[in-house]
């Protein structure tokens, strides 16, 4: 008998950070590194501006470029 530590339905692959883009303008997205311990860091454009469509209380997630 074998055991698996993977949660069913949550089998993911490594996503290269260089493959993440803003879902609206398609510019590169980078992880915001100012988050403290236990906080979600979020993502911004390379110039530090919020991803397009970001509004108060709404978080926009980058999308992965299929290569």
Z-matrix of the N, CA and C atoms (Angstrom, degrees):
N
C 1 1.447
C 2 1.523 1 109.27
N 3 1.315 2 115.57 1 135.41
C 4 1.453 3 119.94 2 178.63
C 5 1.518 4 109.75 3 -115.64
N 6 1.306 5 115.44 4 155.47
C 7 1.464 6 120.17 5 176.30
C 8 1.511 7 109.02 6 -120.74
N 9 1.298 8 114.10 7 151.11
C 10 1.461 9 120.35 8 179.84
C 11 1.514 10 109.21 9 -121.15
N 12 1.308 11 115.67 10 140.06
C 13 1.460 12 119.22 11 178.18
C 14 1.527 13 111.45 12 -94.45
N 15 1.311 14 117.57 13 -4.39
C 16 1.464 15 121.20 14 179.57
C 17 1.519 16 110.02 15 -77.44
N 18 1.303 17 116.26 16 137.97
C 19 1.453 18 121.16 17 175.86
C 20 1.519 19 108.25 18 -80.41
N 21 1.336 20 118.00 19 129.27
C 22 1.468 21 119.67 20 179.62
C 23 1.530 22 111.61 21 -54.55
N 24 1.299 23 116.41 22 133.37
C 25 1.461 24 120.62 23 178.64
C 26 1.517 25 113.59 24 87.70
N 27 1.334 26 117.06 25 -11.31
C 28 1.463 27 119.61 26 179.32
C 29 1.518 28 107.89 27 -120.02
N 30 1.292 29 115.78 28 70.33
C 31 1.445 30 121.50 29 176.88
C 32 1.516 31 105.53 30 -114.45
N 33 1.303 32 116.05 31 109.18
C 34 1.450 33 119.64 32 -175.23
C 35 1.506 34 112.06 33 -119.15
N 36 1.291 35 114.05 34 168.27
C 37 1.444 36 121.29 35 176.17
C 38 1.509 37 107.59 36 -117.38
N 39 1.298 38 115.94 37 160.09
C 40 1.456 39 121.52 38 176.10
C 41 1.519 40 109.79 39 -63.17
N 42 1.317 41 116.47 40 131.78
C 43 1.464 42 121.67 41 176.48
C 44 1.514 43 107.58 42 -105.21
N 45 1.312 44 116.63 43 122.29
C 46 1.459 45 121.48 44 178.48
C 47 1.525 46 108.48 45 -69.10
N 48 1.342 47 118.44 46 123.07
C 49 1.462 48 120.92 47 -179.53
C 50 1.533 49 113.38 48 -56.46
N 51 1.328 50 116.76 49 -25.88
C 52 1.467 51 120.12 50 178.84
C 53 1.521 52 112.38 51 -72.52
N 54 1.336 53 117.68 52 -10.10
C 55 1.461 54 121.85 53 -179.73
C 56 1.533 55 112.79 54 -96.47
N 57 1.334 56 118.34 55 6.34
C 58 1.465 57 121.61 56 -178.38
C 59 1.528 58 110.74 57 -94.57
N 60 1.342 59 115.45 58 133.34
C 61 1.459 60 120.64 59 179.97
C 62 1.530 61 110.12 60 -132.85
N 63 1.316 62 116.20 61 161.06
C 64 1.459 63 122.86 62 174.79
C 65 1.530 64 107.73 63 -68.10
N 66 1.334 65 118.18 64 132.28
C 67 1.463 66 119.41 65 -177.34
C 68 1.524 67 113.82 66 -68.25
N 69 1.324 68 117.91 67 -16.20
C 70 1.469 69 120.19 68 -178.29
C 71 1.524 70 113.14 69 -96.55
N 72 1.338 71 116.32 70 -56.66
C 73 1.466 72 119.50 71 -174.20
C 74 1.532 73 113.41 72 -95.74
N 75 1.325 74 117.13 73 -9.88
C 76 1.472 75 123.92 74 178.01
C 77 1.527 76 113.54 75 69.06
N 78 1.344 77 117.97 76 16.13
C 79 1.465 78 120.20 77 174.30
C 80 1.518 79 109.04 78 -80.56
N 81 1.318 80 117.23 79 160.85
C 82 1.461 81 121.82 80 179.92
C 83 1.523 82 110.99 81 -59.68
N 84 1.318 83 115.81 82 141.58
C 85 1.460 84 122.24 83 176.15
C 86 1.520 85 108.56 84 -115.11
N 87 1.324 86 116.40 85 140.89
C 88 1.458 87 121.64 86 178.52
C 89 1.522 88 109.08 87 -126.71
N 90 1.334 89 115.48 88 155.17
C 91 1.456 90 120.19 89 -179.64
C 92 1.527 91 109.64 90 -75.64
N 93 1.318 92 115.84 91 135.26
C 94 1.455 93 122.36 92 177.20
C 95 1.516 94 107.23 93 -77.37
N 96 1.304 95 117.12 94 125.20
C 97 1.460 96 119.88 95 -172.14
C 98 1.525 97 113.82 96 -101.53
N 99 1.332 98 119.21 97 16.06
C 100 1.461 99 120.86 98 -177.25
C 101 1.518 100 113.67 99 -94.92
N 102 1.310 101 117.72 100 5.98
C 103 1.465 102 120.89 101 -178.40
C 104 1.525 103 110.59 102 -73.23
N 105 1.319 104 115.48 103 146.56
C 106 1.456 105 121.25 104 177.20
C 107 1.520 106 110.43 105 -87.87
N 108 1.309 107 116.59 106 179.34
C 109 1.474 108 120.56 107 179.27
C 110 1.527 109 111.71 108 -57.55
N 111 1.315 110 116.13 109 132.09
C 112 1.454 111 120.95 110 178.09
C 113 1.514 112 115.06 111 79.64
N 114 1.325 113 118.19 112 0.29
C 115 1.462 114 121.56 113 179.62
C 116 1.518 115 110.11 114 -101.40
N 117 1.304 116 116.08 115 146.82
C 118 1.457 117 120.95 116 174.88
C 119 1.519 118 107.42 117 -77.46
N 120 1.309 119 116.68 118 133.10
C 121 1.457 120 119.48 119 -174.16
C 122 1.518 121 113.57 120 -81.43
N 123 1.318 122 118.59 121 -35.09
C 124 1.449 123 120.46 122 -178.31
C 125 1.518 124 112.13 123 79.72
N 126 1.323 125 115.30 124 -178.78
C 127 1.454 126 121.05 125 -176.83
C 128 1.521 127 110.03 126 -134.21
N 129 1.323 128 116.41 127 152.34
C 130 1.454 129 124.09 128 179.22
C 131 1.524 130 108.95 129 -139.58
N 132 1.341 131 116.53 130 169.86
C 133 1.464 132 120.41 131 171.04
C 134 1.533 133 107.97 132 -69.71
N 135 1.297 134 117.61 133 165.16
C 136 1.471 135 121.03 134 -179.65
C 137 1.522 136 112.90 135 -59.26
N 138 1.339 137 117.47 136 -27.83
C 139 1.469 138 119.58 137 179.21
C 140 1.526 139 112.34 138 -82.62
N 141 1.346 140 117.36 139 0.89
C 142 1.457 141 121.60 140 177.64
C 143 1.520 142 114.50 141 94.10
N 144 1.320 143 117.43 142 -5.28
C 145 1.460 144 120.32 143 179.35
C 146 1.531 145 110.25 144 -77.63
N 147 1.327 146 115.68 145 152.30
C 148 1.466 147 121.03 146 -179.67
C 149 1.521 148 110.56 147 -61.22
N 150 1.338 149 116.03 148 149.31
C 151 1.460 150 119.83 149 175.92
C 152 1.529 151 109.24 150 -61.41
N 153 1.303 152 116.92 151 147.52
C 154 1.460 153 122.57 152 -179.13
C 155 1.530 154 110.24 153 -56.38
N 156 1.308 155 116.62 154 138.42
C 157 1.457 156 121.15 155 178.62
C 158 1.519 157 113.65 156 90.52
N 159 1.342 158 117.99 157 -4.02
C 160 1.458 159 121.04 158 179.43
C 161 1.523 160 109.09 159 -71.72
N 162 1.325 161 115.71 160 129.00
C 163 1.459 162 122.31 161 177.66
C 164 1.509 163 107.98 162 -134.65
N 165 1.325 164 117.31 163 166.46
C 166 1.466 165 120.86 164 178.99
C 167 1.523 166 110.04 165 -54.49
N 168 1.321 167 116.43 166 126.82
C 169 1.453 168 121.33 167 178.50
C 170 1.516 169 115.50 168 79.95
N 171 1.298 170 117.93 169 -1.27
C 172 1.464 171 121.48 170 -179.16
C 173 1.522 172 109.29 171 -122.91
N 174 1.301 173 116.83 172 123.54
C 175 1.460 174 121.86 173 -179.29
C 176 1.520 175 109.01 174 -102.61
N 177 1.313 176 115.92 175 128.99
C 178 1.461 177 121.28 176 176.88
C 179 1.522 178 107.72 177 -99.23
N 180 1.301 179 116.91 178 129.23
C 181 1.464 180 122.58 179 179.32
C 182 1.527 181 109.47 180 -100.46
N 183 1.332 182 116.78 181 143.13
C 184 1.459 183 119.88 182 175.42
C 185 1.521 184 110.49 183 -70.70
N 186 1.316 185 115.50 184 163.71
C 187 1.453 186 120.95 185 175.63
C 188 1.519 187 109.15 186 -115.23
N 189 1.326 188 116.46 187 159.40
C 190 1.454 189 121.43 188 -178.27
C 191 1.521 190 110.04 189 -93.33
N 192 1.319 191 116.11 190 137.19
C 193 1.450 192 122.48 191 176.42
C 194 1.518 193 107.98 192 -80.99
N 195 1.314 194 116.54 193 126.96
C 196 1.463 195 120.89 194 176.27
C 197 1.518 196 108.73 195 -83.14
N 198 1.317 197 116.03 196 123.95
C 199 1.466 198 119.63 197 -179.40
C 200 1.485 199 110.45 198 -112.79
